Amino acid sequence: MQDIQQKHQHPGVASYYRGLANTPAFLDQTWRAVRTHVGSESYGQRKQSLLALAETLAAEHLVTKLTTPRAPGPEPVAAILAVFRYRLIPDLLLDVTLITAMLNYPQAGGQSRFSVAAQ
């Protein structure tokens, strides 16, 4: 688990991986395969595309529909939210897509409406 945290440079390990830790052999095998992609150029590009898409969709469909005025939050809260927004959630989506493809379901990654690989 420490390797996952260090490779992703996260303050913690995503609950997805903690769930997979219930089957240590599976976690070890899949993390070794996913680890080779984390930090690669293609992983970074896909992550930036994912963040850009999320920001566009949020601006078009969520932020414009807020009924309450937006107010700045406390600095520590903003920092925690930024970790989730820019680091934990995009990395988790990419890693889950990679693991799904490695389970011999590569088509599933492109078919699910929740997948970051879907076109």
Backbone as a ProteinNet text record, in pm:
[ID]
protein_1_A
[PRIMARY]
MQDIQQKHQHPGVASYYRGLANTPAFLDQTWRAVRTHVGSESYGQRKQSLLALAETLAAEHLVTKLTTPRAPGPEPVAAILAVFRYRLIPDLLLDVTLITAMLNYPQAGGQSRFSVAAQ
[TERTIARY]
81.7	0	86.7	199	286.2	337.8	362.3	410.3	305.5	178.6	70.5	68.2	76	74.4	194.4	311.2	431.3	432.1	392.2	393.3	296.2	179.7	81.2	110.2	198.1	229.5	103.4	25.2	-98.1	-74	-153.7	-141.4	-197.5	-275.3	-332.6	-353.6	-408.6	-436.8	-587	-626	-768.3	-839.5	-964.1	-1042	-1056.6	-1050.4	-1056.8	-945	-824.2	-710.2	-720.5	-771.9	-790.2	-890.8	-992.1	-1087.4	-1021.2	-936.1	-865.3	-768.1	-725.9	-631.5	-692.8	-824.7	-887.6	-844.1	-792.9	-736.4	-592.8	-499.8	-363.2	-293.3	-311.2	-243.6	-294.8	-425.3	-482.5	-434	-434.8	-387	-242.2	-159.4	-17.4	1.2	-66.7	-53	-103.4	-218.7	-273.9	-195	-151.2	-75.2	57.1	122.2	247	224.6	112.1	82.2	41.8	-42.1	-87.1	30.1	117.6	230.6	315.2	328.2	410.9	351.5	221.9	155.1	151.7	143.2	132.7	257.6	236.7	348.3	399.7	346.7	391.1	333.6	387.9	339.4	193.4	158.2	20.4	-76.8	-36.9	-119.9	-141	-36.3	-45.7	-133.3	-122.2	-205.4	-352.7	-379.5	-518.2	-575.4	-491.7	-535.8	-570.1	-487.6	-516.3	-643	-664.5	-788.1	-909.8	-896.9	-1005.7	-1039.1	-937.1	-959.7	-1025.6	-980.4	-1038.6	-1185.3	-1214.9	-1352.6	-1439.4	-1390.3	-1466.2	-1494.1	-1395.8	-1415.7	-1517.4	-1510.6	-1605.9	-1748.1	-1764.1	-1897.2	-1951	-1864.3	-1908.8	-1954.6	-1879	-1915.5	-2046.6	-2066.7	-2187.3	-2311.3	-2293.7	-2410.5	-2430.3	-2327.2	-2342	-2331.6	-2221.3	-2195.5	-2299.7	-2340	-2438.1	-2576.4	-2600	-2731.5	-2736.6	-2630.7	-2630.9	-2736	-2811.6	-2914	-2868.2	-2761.4	-2709.7	-2582.9	-2557.9	-2436.6	-2312.1	-2212.5	-2086	-2005	-1947.5	-1863.7	-1732.8	-1624.6	-1497	-1499.1	-1442	-1436.2	-1305.9	-1295	-1168.8	-1054.4	-938.3	-821.9	-793.8	-798.1	-772.8	-875.3	-999.5	-1102.8	-1076.2	-1039.6	-1007.1	-890.3	-791.1	-674.1	-712.6	-797.2	-841.8	-922	-1012.6	-1092.2	-1004.3	-900.2	-808.8	-737.1	-700.6	-635.4	-729	-855.5	-951.7	-973.4	-990.6	-1023.6	-911.9	-790.7	-680.7	-595.2	-603.3	-513.7	-587	-660.7	-717.2	-820.7	-917.5	-1026.4	-978.6	-903.4	-857.1	-768.5	-677.1	-590.2	-671.3	-768.9	-852.6	-930.2	-988.3	-1062	-970.7	-852.1	-759	-714	-682.7	-636.6	-745.7	-868.8	-978.9	-998.7	-987.3	-999.6	-888.2	-766.2	-654.3	-677.8	-722.8	-745.5	-857.8	-963	-1072.3	-1020.1	-936.5	-879.6	-788.5	-712.4	-622.2	-696.9	-821.2	-901	-963.3	-905.3	-952.7	-1090.3	-1119.5	-1242.7	-1209.8	-1117	-1079.6	-1197	-1291.5	-1407.7	-1495.5	-1495.5	-1578.6	-1534.7	-1405.1	-1355.1	-1406.6	-1429.4	-1478.3	-1629.3	-1697.8	-1843.1	-1915.7	-1857.8	-1925.2	-1934.3	-2051.1	-2065.1	-1988.8	-1942.2	-1866.8	-1716.7	-1672.5	-1530.4	-1465.8	-1342.8	-1268.2	-1212.6	-1226	-1179.3	-1288.7	-1412.2	-1524.5	-1512.7	-1547.2	-1536	-1668.6
-118.7	0	125.9	119.8	237.5	269.6	166.9	190	262.8	228	296	442.8	467.9	604.8	683.4	623.4	692.6	714.9	615	626.8	734.8	740.8	842.2	976.5	975.6	1095.4	1152.3	1063	1099.9	1099.7	1175.6	1173.3	1045	970	845.1	749.5	634.1	533.9	532.7	539.2	542.7	419	438.4	329.1	211.6	239.5	132.1	31.4	81.6	-7.2	-73.1	-0.7	-62.1	-176.9	-161.8	-270.3	-389.4	-361.2	-470.1	-541.6	-473.4	-533.8	-651.8	-668.8	-787.3	-913	-895.7	-1006.2	-966.2	-984.4	-933.8	-979.7	-1104.3	-1153.1	-1079.6	-1055.5	-983.2	-839.4	-774.5	-637.1	-628	-717.4	-715.4	-730.4	-825.8	-851.3	-733.3	-682.1	-572	-443.4	-416.1	-293.6	-295.6	-412.2	-419.7	-380.9	-422.1	-387.4	-241	-191.5	-51.5	43.3	4.8	89	134.8	49.7	84.7	200.3	221.7	329.4	461.3	451	571.2	656.9	780.6	871.4	873.8	785.6	784.8	905.9	934.9	1049	1030.3	910.1	887.3	896	848.1	856.9	1004.5	1082	1224.3	1299.2	1264.2	1329	1294.1	1167.7	1125.6	1193	1207.2	1272.8	1419.8	1488	1627.5	1640.1	1546.7	1546.8	1524.5	1434.4	1404.7	1526.8	1594.9	1715	1824.9	1842.9	1945.9	1914.7	1788.3	1748.3	1771.7	1734.7	1752.8	1900.5	1985	2128.1	2185.2	2142.9	2190.4	2147.6	2020	1969.7	2033.7	2054.6	2118.9	2261	2332.8	2471.2	2476.9	2383.5	2383.9	2332.5	2234.1	2164.9	2178.8	2216.8	2222	2363.3	2427.9	2558.6	2660.4	2657.2	2755.4	2733.4	2616.7	2586.1	2599.5	2650.7	2669.1	2771.7	2741	2835.1	2914.8	2869.5	2942.9	3016.6	3130.3	3203.9	3126.3	3135.6	3069.6	3158.3	3096.5	3169.9	3095.1	3167	3097.5	3018.3	2899.7	2815.8	2838.2	2781.1	2791	2729.5	2785.5	2741	2591.2	2533.2	2388.6	2305	2348	2275.3	2283.4	2400.8	2418.3	2329.7	2317.9	2233.8	2086.4	2042	1901.7	1873.5	1964.3	1945.9	1943.2	2024.8	2026.5	1892.8	1829.3	1697.6	1596.8	1599.2	1508.3	1542.9	1671	1715	1689.4	1721.6	1714.6	1588.8	1515.4	1402.4	1270.8	1257.9	1128.1	1077.3	1158.9	1111.8	1081.9	1171.2	1135.7	1011	1000.4	882.5	755.9	763	646.4	604.2	698.7	664.9	598.8	651.5	593.1	453.9	437.3	307.1	200.9	235.3	139.2	98.3	193.7	161.5	66.6	91	2	-138.7	-148.2	-279.5	-352.4	-281	-343.1	-401.3	-326.2	-375.4	-495.3	-495.5	-607.7	-734.7	-721.7	-838.6	-902.1	-871.6	-923.2	-870.7	-751.4	-684.4	-550.5	-547.1	-417.5	-344.8	-420.7	-356.8	-290.5	-341.4	-283.4	-141.5	-116.4	17.8	119.5	78.8	170.2	175.1	80.8	74.6	139	137.1	191.6	343.6	396.8	542.6	608.6	530.1	585.6	580	512.5	491.9	615.4	640.5	751.5	712.6	584.1	539.8	545.6	563.4	568	692.1	675.1	787.2	847.7
0	0	0	67.1	68.8	-71.2	-150.7	-287.1	-370.3	-351.7	-424.4	-384.5	-257.1	-205.5	-258.8	-257.3	-302.9	-453.6	-529.1	-675.2	-722.6	-659.5	-694.7	-626.9	-529.8	-450.7	-386.9	-327	-259.2	-108.7	-36.7	109.1	171	94.8	144.7	29	58.8	-43.9	-68.2	-194.3	-229.5	-174.9	-136.4	-78.4	-175.5	-305.2	-404.3	-379.3	-359.2	-333.7	-196.8	-101.2	31.2	21.5	-64.3	-87.4	-154	-252.7	-320.8	-226.9	-121.4	-26.7	47.2	38.8	96.2	22.7	-98.1	-175.9	-210.7	-117.7	-134.6	-262.1	-300.7	-421.8	-545.4	-551.8	-664.8	-665.5	-549.4	-540.2	-585.9	-539.7	-575.9	-726	-784	-927.7	-1010.8	-977.1	-1056.6	-1035.5	-912.9	-889.1	-966.1	-972.3	-1049.2	-1194.2	-1250.3	-1389.9	-1403.4	-1312.6	-1318.5	-1292.3	-1201.9	-1160.3	-1279.7	-1378.6	-1494.7	-1574	-1560.7	-1634.7	-1557.2	-1425.7	-1342.5	-1361	-1394.7	-1416.7	-1559.3	-1645	-1784.4	-1856.7	-1972.7	-2050.8	-2091.4	-2136.9	-2180.4	-2062.3	-1946.3	-1825.9	-1791	-1794.9	-1764.9	-1863.5	-1991.1	-2093	-2072.9	-2044.8	-2024.1	-1899.3	-1797.8	-1675.1	-1702.3	-1778.8	-1812.2	-1895.3	-1988	-2067.5	-1978.6	-1884	-1791.1	-1706.4	-1656.4	-1576.2	-1658.9	-1782.7	-1869.9	-1899.1	-1927.6	-1953.4	-1830.2	-1713.8	-1590.4	-1564.7	-1586.8	-1565.1	-1663.8	-1788.3	-1889	-1852.9	-1820.3	-1785.6	-1658.2	-1561	-1437.4	-1465.1	-1545.9	-1577.4	-1654.8	-1745.7	-1829	-1756.7	-1669.7	-1615.2	-1464.4	-1393.5	-1248.3	-1192.9	-1218.8	-1158.4	-1200.3	-1325	-1372.7	-1313.3	-1254.6	-1198.8	-1047.2	-987	-842.1	-803.4	-700.2	-655.5	-534.3	-471	-356.2	-398.2	-339.8	-376.9	-335.9	-419.5	-388.5	-295.6	-195.5	-101.4	-84.7	-65.2	-44.6	85.8	81	200.6	274.3	392.8	467.1	386.3	398.3	320.6	335.5	456.1	466.6	389.7	388.9	315.2	165.9	118.4	-23.3	-63.1	22.8	-6.9	-14.6	76.9	75.7	-51	-86.3	-207.5	-331.7	-333.6	-448.1	-463.7	-353.4	-360.4	-426.5	-387.6	-448.9	-595.7	-623.8	-759.4	-859.8	-822.2	-918.3	-907.2	-796.7	-777.1	-756.5	-646.1	-610.3	-710.5	-743.4	-829.9	-971.7	-1037.5	-1173.2	-1174.8	-1078.5	-1073.9	-1051.2	-964.9	-937.1	-1061.2	-1132.6	-1254.9	-1358.3	-1374.9	-1471.2	-1427.8	-1300.2	-1251.9	-1263.6	-1231.1	-1241.9	-1388.2	-1480.4	-1623	-1666	-1619.3	-1652.6	-1597.8	-1474.8	-1414	-1486.2	-1523.9	-1599	-1729.9	-1798.6	-1925.3	-1901	-1792.3	-1763.4	-1726	-1684.6	-1649.8	-1773.4	-1888.3	-2016.2	-2053.1	-2008.5	-2045.8	-2110.8	-2207	-2264.5	-2327.7	-2384.3	-2444.8	-2339.9	-2217.3	-2111.3	-2079.5	-2085.5	-2058.5	-2157.4	-2280.1	-2381.8	-2392	-2327.3	-2338.6	-2221.3	-2104.9	-1989.1	-1998.4	-1968.3	-1973.1	-1859.2	-1763.1	-1650.2	-1674.1	-1777.9	-1802.2	-1864.4	-1822.4	-1880.9	-2017.5	-2054.5	-2185.3	-2289.7	-2245.9	-2340.6	-2429.5	-2553.1	-2647.2	-2676.3
[MASK]
+++++++++++++++++++++++++++++++++++++++++++++++++++++++++++++++++++++++++++++++++++++++++++++++++++++++++++++++++++++++

